[in-house]
Amino acid sequence: MKVENTQVQMRKGILEFCILEIISRGEVYASDMLEELTAARMIVVEGTLYPLLTRLKNASLLDYNWVESTSGPPRKYYTLTETGREFLEQLRLTWSDLVASTDYIIQNKKAQQS
């Protein structure tokens, strides 16, 4: 078993959460999302991002707005819907619980080794 496979699965598991967090700040263009995810070392390609954005849109968590561009075709900017904001709040609570649980397990192991 390769650790890289597990690492990829862990990243995939939180990708949706990270995307919703980025979009929660206001209108955002897909390439800006890719930039931030890459800067955060969340390895994502367009072939992963666009289907996920479509799925989130179809679930009524996102909406988008076409904005004319002076340097090319119109751009699609994403925003959260009210349903998306509520969904994200639930994910935040779940994330906090997971971090606390994981920290507890890690700290408990360290305490037992002492």
N, C-alpha and C positions, 0 to 999 in steps of 0.2 A: 504494500500500500504506500502510495506516495503522498507526502505531506502537502504537496502543491495542489492535489485534487481536493483535499479537505479545505485548504485555504480558499480556493476558487468558490467552493460551495458556501463557505461562510460569507464571502463578499457578495455573492448572488443573493443570499438570504437577507442582506440589509440594503441592497441596492434600491429597492422600491422606497424604503424609508428615507434614504439619503436624497433621492430625487424629489420626493415630496417636501422635504425640508428646504431644499434649494428653491423650489418653486414657491414655497410659502412666503418668501421675502418680497415677492412681487413678480411682475411679468418677466419672463426669462426665455431666451432663445436657446434652442437645443445645443448649438455649438458652445454656448457659454456654460451649459450644464456639463458637457463633455470636458471642457477645460477645467472646471472646478473639481469634477470627479477624478480627473487625471492628476491634478495637483495634490489631491488627497490620497493618491496612490490606489484609488479604486479603478482598476483597469477595466475600462468600458470602451466598446467600439460602437459606431453608429448602428451596426446590425443588431446590437443588443438594446440600445437606447430607444430607437424609434418604435419597435414593436411593444416595448414596455409602455411608452407614452400613449400609444394607441389603446392598449389594454386599460390603462388608467382613465383615459378619456371615455372609453366605452362603459366603464364602471361609474361614470358621472363624478369622478374625483377631480378631473381637470377640465378646463375649457381652454380654448385658444382664440387668438385674435390675429388676423392678418394685418401686417403693417408694411406699407410701401417702403421700398429701399431705394436710395439714390444710386446705389452701386450694383444693382442687379434685380432679381425677381423679389416679390414680396416675401417677407419673413413671417413665420408663424411663432408667436409668443404665447407661452403657456402661463396660466394662472390656476390657482386652486378654486374649486367651487366650495360652497358652504359644506356640502357633504365631504369634500376632500379635507377641509379644515378639521371637521369632527373626526374623520378617519385618522388623520395625522395625530391628533391629540391622543387618541387611543394607542397609536403606535409609540408615541413618546412615553406613555405610562408603561407599556410593555417593555420598551427598551430599558427604562429605569429599573424595572423589576429584574430583567435579565442581567443587567450589569451588577446589581446588588447580589443576586444569586451566585453569579460567577465569581465575584469578589469574595463572597463568603466561602465558597468551596476552595478557592486558591489560598485564602488566609488560613482556613482550617487545616489544609495540608501543611502549610508552613509551621503552624502551631504544633502539629503532631510531630514534625521533624525536629523541633527544638528540644 
